[in-house]
Amino acid sequence: MIDLTTIWAFIIAFAIFAYVVMDGFDLGIGILFPTFDVGQERDRAMNSIAPVWDGNETWLVLGGGGLFAAFPLAYAVILPATYPLVIAMLLGLVFRGVAFEFRWRDPAHRRFWDASFTAGSIVAALAQGMTLGALLQGIEVTDRAYSGSWFDWLTPYTLLTGVGTVAGYALLGATWLVWKLDGDGQAHARKLGKIAAIATIALMGAVSLYNLVLRPEYADHWLSTPAIYWVAPIPIATLIVAGFLWHALSCDRHSKPFWLALALFFFGLAGVGVTIWPFVVPPGLTIWDAAAPERSQVFMLVGVAITMPLIIGYTAWAYWVFRGKVGDEGYH
């Protein structure tokens, strides 16, 4: 029987995946923004995310709040270990949000706001990837508190995961534009999607191989018997999805590349789950070590059972209302 702690672990994992799905593609558009022609092409790229970009970050709040409520010890350890990255991410998200609105309201300085939109997107994506890397490489804990240094998060491994996240978000952004645009804009997005796909798959492979030598228990999760028989379908499925993604980007497919890019992320995050399980703060804290009291978990689960369907319903409705190709009229 699955206990409450495990249920909460999956809720937070779902919130993180939903955030990557929802906010990843608009961060990706920001990352790719300098490659778009000034004028109509940039405006149409912006218009494709204008109705939904701010609501997408709801999942980041849910994931962070859920971690604080359900795994308070993990929250108390992870944040001090990654404060510079978290601060950089939040500043990047705030700055890109301001730039998003001001580029329409202040056309005289649009070049500055476009650069700010790109910079904020890259900083936020890089910080998110490096935070994941800092968690996976392990956090030093003594007496249930962080005992590492201020710069433990800055290593070649975290830089690799950070760059991988930037490439992955660029892939999501490119495939989103393949879906939402037509004509020359769509053709340009296909070319960018192929470049981003190659970079994403290569970096996913590099991080996966690095994980095998990063910690002995990670290699056991993937290579020991009988675990290897259960986890082998994940990399196999990833390669299959990568092949279909390349084919969809090479053909006249519109929405299919985006869904395949999401599938690539799903299997990537599934691989992270296999690697790290059952730790929430490797190498010393499991999800059960860091969990809140059972009564607290039950109380919060009731709230999540009410709010999560509402968030999913609102999000689905917003995407349904603004479905279809983007024209030149915009939403501002």
Beta strands, then each sheet from edge to edge (+ up, - down):
strand 1: 141-142
strand 2: 145-146
strand 3: 279-281
strand 4: 285-286
sheet 1: 1+ 2-
sheet 2: 3+ 4-
end
